[in-house]
Amino acid sequence: MNRRLGVTVVLAVAVVAGCGGEETKAAAPTPTAKASKDPLTSCVDQLVYWGTENLRGAPGQEGDYQHMGLTADKYDALRKIQKNARVIMAKGKLPPTWLQEQSEAACRKIVATPKPSNTVGGWPQ
């Protein structure tokens, strides 16, 4: 039994240390992981990130706002931006700054909208 425990500890240490000398890269955090940004910047980053992912056709991402870390307001804005982007893309190429500009305009409205004070953890009381 002690030998089994010793082998388990050695394997666990090897996994944590990155056995084989290869560097392991952590997955890049999505904008939802950065809480230190101001609300406008955070919102814009989220909409640009998820808009880019969804418009390029990343599998399994579109449609789950909770997975994306978005509020209902942000998700509604994202869907509207994506719908308009697809119309433009059907006629040609999307201008490079279009998604950023649309996200900023939407987020300015979202951030300026008063939030209800009778909520706990985002849920009405």
Buried (B, 14 or more C-beta within 10 A) or exposed (E): EEEEEEEEEEEEEEEEEEEEEEEEEEEEEBBBEEEEEEEBBBBBBBBBBBBEBBBEEEEEEBEEBEEBBBBEBBBBBBBEBBEBBEEEEEEEEBEEEBBBEBBBEBBEEBBEEEEEEEEEEEEEE
